[in-house]
């Protein structure tokens, strides 16, 4: 595969994984005890993009409920929507940019083949 195309496809896959992690965090924003995950990207082998997914173990918002007449402390998820929504938009824009790169490369190769034939 053409190296620049390989990098773009790898980045597309990385952004899809990042979007999935962020979407999962948003879906669990009100789940009791859920711990959010973070997807970070770094350069992978052969110019590709590698995604590292880690769990963030910070404490969620504590609250009390009464169970069997006794107060019990529980914890909400540690997901913060003011963090997740911008992450979602950044991943979306990264996906769109890499998709546009692939489309441009496709047009360039098409033009090159038209010129040759």
Sine and cosine of phi, psi and omega as CSV:
sin_phi,cos_phi,sin_psi,cos_psi,sin_omega,cos_omega
0.00,0.00,0.51,-0.86,0.03,-1.00
-0.89,0.45,0.77,-0.64,-0.09,-1.00
-0.81,0.59,-0.68,0.74,-0.02,-1.00
-0.92,0.38,-0.57,0.82,0.05,-1.00
-0.93,0.36,-0.64,0.77,0.05,-1.00
-0.86,0.51,-0.68,0.73,0.02,-1.00
-0.90,0.44,-0.67,0.74,-0.02,-1.00
-0.92,0.39,-0.66,0.75,0.03,-1.00
-0.91,0.41,-0.66,0.75,0.05,-1.00
-0.88,0.48,-0.67,0.74,0.02,-1.00
-0.92,0.40,-0.62,0.79,0.07,-1.00
-0.86,0.52,-0.74,0.68,0.00,-1.00
-0.89,0.46,-0.62,0.79,0.02,-1.00
-0.91,0.43,-0.68,0.74,0.00,-1.00
-0.93,0.37,-0.55,0.84,0.08,-1.00
-0.89,0.45,-0.68,0.73,0.04,-1.00
-0.89,0.45,-0.67,0.74,0.01,-1.00
-0.90,0.43,-0.67,0.75,0.06,-1.00
-0.88,0.48,-0.65,0.76,0.02,-1.00
-0.90,0.44,-0.68,0.73,0.03,-1.00
-0.89,0.46,-0.72,0.70,-0.01,-1.00
-0.91,0.42,-0.67,0.74,0.02,-1.00
-0.89,0.46,-0.64,0.77,0.04,-1.00
-0.90,0.44,-0.66,0.75,0.05,-1.00
-0.88,0.47,-0.72,0.70,-0.01,-1.00
-0.89,0.45,-0.64,0.77,0.00,-1.00
-0.90,0.44,-0.43,0.90,-0.04,-1.00
-0.96,-0.27,0.33,0.94,-0.08,-1.00
-0.86,0.51,-0.52,0.85,-0.01,-1.00
-0.94,-0.33,0.25,0.97,0.04,-1.00
-0.98,0.20,0.77,-0.64,-0.02,-1.00
-0.91,0.42,0.80,-0.60,0.10,-1.00
0.97,0.23,0.02,1.00,-0.02,-1.00
-0.93,0.38,0.67,-0.75,0.07,-1.00
-0.94,-0.33,0.77,-0.63,-0.05,-1.00
-0.95,0.31,0.30,-0.95,0.05,-1.00
-0.87,-0.49,0.44,-0.90,0.04,-1.00
-0.83,-0.55,0.70,-0.72,0.09,-1.00
-0.94,-0.34,0.87,-0.49,0.06,-1.00
-0.89,-0.46,0.57,-0.82,-0.06,-1.00
-0.93,-0.36,0.57,-0.82,0.07,-1.00
-0.55,-0.84,0.24,-0.97,0.00,-1.00
-0.92,0.40,0.76,-0.65,0.01,-1.00
-0.97,-0.24,-0.18,-0.98,-0.01,-1.00
-0.93,0.38,0.56,-0.83,0.07,-1.00
0.86,0.51,0.55,0.84,0.05,-1.00
0.98,0.18,0.16,0.99,0.02,-1.00
-0.99,0.14,-0.10,-1.00,0.00,-1.00
-0.87,-0.49,0.77,-0.63,0.01,-1.00
-0.95,-0.30,0.67,-0.74,0.00,-1.00
-0.94,-0.34,0.79,-0.61,0.10,-0.99
-0.95,-0.32,0.83,-0.56,0.01,-1.00
-0.94,-0.35,0.83,-0.55,-0.01,-1.00
-0.80,-0.60,0.51,-0.86,0.05,-1.00
-1.00,0.02,0.70,-0.72,0.03,-1.00
-0.98,-0.18,0.92,-0.40,-0.12,-0.99
-0.99,-0.11,0.45,0.89,0.07,-1.00
-0.93,0.38,0.38,-0.93,-0.04,-1.00
-0.97,0.25,0.63,-0.78,0.09,-1.00
-1.00,0.08,0.01,-1.00,0.00,-1.00
-0.92,0.39,0.85,-0.52,0.00,-1.00
-0.99,0.14,0.53,-0.85,0.09,-1.00
-0.47,-0.88,0.30,-0.96,-0.02,-1.00
-0.91,-0.42,0.60,-0.80,0.13,-0.99
-0.75,-0.67,0.34,-0.94,0.03,-1.00
-0.98,-0.18,0.87,-0.49,0.07,-1.00
-0.82,-0.58,0.83,-0.56,-0.02,-1.00
0.83,0.56,0.61,0.79,0.04,-1.00
0.98,0.19,0.03,1.00,-0.03,-1.00
-0.89,-0.45,0.65,-0.76,0.08,-1.00
-0.95,0.31,0.74,-0.67,0.01,-1.00
-0.83,-0.56,0.78,-0.63,0.03,-1.00
-1.00,0.09,0.76,-0.65,0.04,-1.00
-0.83,-0.56,0.11,-0.99,-0.07,-1.00
-0.70,-0.72,0.74,-0.68,0.09,-1.00
-0.98,0.19,0.05,-1.00,0.04,-1.00
-0.93,0.37,0.30,-0.95,0.04,-1.00
-0.99,-0.14,0.33,0.94,0.01,-1.00
-0.98,0.19,0.75,-0.66,0.03,-1.00
-0.89,-0.45,0.92,-0.40,-0.05,-1.00
-0.89,0.46,-0.45,0.89,0.03,-1.00
-0.94,0.34,-0.24,0.97,0.09,-1.00
-0.99,-0.11,-0.64,0.77,-0.12,-0.99
-0.95,0.30,-0.65,0.76,-0.04,-1.00
-0.89,0.45,-0.73,0.68,0.08,-1.00
-0.88,0.48,-0.61,0.79,0.06,-1.00
-0.87,0.49,-0.64,0.77,0.03,-1.00
-0.89,0.45,-0.70,0.72,-0.01,-1.00
-0.93,0.38,-0.63,0.78,0.02,-1.00
-0.90,0.44,-0.70,0.71,0.02,-1.00
-0.90,0.43,-0.63,0.78,0.03,-1.00
-0.89,0.46,-0.72,0.70,0.00,-1.00
-0.92,0.40,-0.60,0.80,0.07,-1.00
-0.90,0.44,-0.65,0.76,0.05,-1.00
-0.89,0.46,-0.74,0.67,-0.01,-1.00
-0.88,0.48,-0.65,0.76,-0.01,-1.00
-0.91,0.42,-0.68,0.73,0.01,-1.00
-0.94,0.33,-0.55,0.83,0.08,-1.00
-0.90,0.44,-0.68,0.74,0.03,-1.00
-0.89,0.46,-0.62,0.79,0.05,-1.00
-0.87,0.48,-0.69,0.72,0.01,-1.00
-0.91,0.42,-0.67,0.74,0.02,-1.00
-0.89,0.46,-0.65,0.76,0.02,-1.00
-0.92,0.40,-0.68,0.74,0.04,-1.00
-0.89,0.46,-0.63,0.78,0.03,-1.00
-0.89,0.46,-0.70,0.72,0.03,-1.00
-0.90,0.44,-0.67,0.74,-0.01,-1.00
-0.90,0.44,-0.69,0.73,0.03,-1.00
-0.91,0.40,-0.61,0.79,0.07,-1.00
-0.88,0.47,-0.70,0.72,0.02,-1.00
-0.90,0.43,-0.64,0.77,0.02,-1.00
-0.89,0.45,-0.70,0.72,0.02,-1.00
-0.91,0.40,-0.59,0.81,0.07,-1.00
-0.90,0.44,-0.61,0.79,0.00,-1.00
-0.93,0.37,-0.64,0.77,-0.03,-1.00
-0.94,0.35,-0.64,0.77,-0.07,-1.00
-1.00,0.07,0.00,0.00,0.00,0.00
